[in-house]
Amino acid sequence: MTEQYQHRARKRFGQNFLHDAGVIDRILRSIHAREGERLLEIGPGQGALTEGLLGSGAQLDVVELDKDLVPILNQQFAGRGNFRLHQGDALKFDFNTLGAAPGSLRVVGNLPYNISTPLIFHLLSNAGLIRDMHFMLQKEVVERMAAGPGGGDWGRLSIMVQYHCRVEHLFNVGPGAFNPPPKVDSAIVRLVPHETLPHPAKDHKLLERIVREAFNQRRKTLRNTLKALLSSEEITAAGVDGSLRPEQLDLAAFVRLADKLFEQNGAA
Ligand code: SAM
């Protein structure tokens, strides 16, 4: 008799396993992995996407936090020469240890919703290593990533993600595609790091600080929210109208404010 492992989905690990073959196929077609490519899957779970990714012939590393899933994954995939499992927390994983060439790593994952934003920031700090990323996220998070200035979705996440990447909201996925079904709608997003940053800041830490301060109170004018960092005159000198609210500013304007702060105070 073959050994059978039964796994109960754990809420604290954000486990909502994909079971809809049509959705799995659509995700795999969007990723379109090829032989010889370097892939990294975050949170393979019970392998819903893993099988198809390995089938492409790509070299696949997976990072899974839940120790109980390790035997299930190994039972299915350990015999495959292009599979490597890392048990641990993707938030602490050093992606440089994978030995992938700069700009080559393709990152994929149906991400646990509780870690999706910090994980994407962790990945963006290694953006030079990454060719592209395909993630299943909460639909609202994808909408915020893909938003443009002027609306309620435009904020810290949109700006910091778009600073590094081109963002494509590919398609939405309803709760029924998962087991157990999540309470929210999901969406697949593609993030492609820019080869050359369209609006490079002199110090991206200062950009983060300006954006965080500005959106802390998104109903107030920039002159008000940025008071502790830049004077009204400095905001004007950066070519920005201080009477605007943060959601009315585009990425280039935030970068000008960050560079003005750099001129005044030096690096963060
Ligand atoms: N990829 C599988 C699927 O589509 O069916 C599972 C997706 S499930 C939403 C998220 C997976 O991420 C789970 O397997 C969970 O154990 C794992 N996970 C949660 N937190 C993690 C972390 N910090 N690092 C790595 N994996 C994590």
Residues whose N, C-alpha, C, O or C-beta is under 5 A from the ligand:
A	BS01	SAM	F13 G14 Q15 N16 F17 L18 I42 G43 P44 G45 Q46 A48 V63 E64 L65 D66 G88 D89 A90 L91 N110 L111 P112
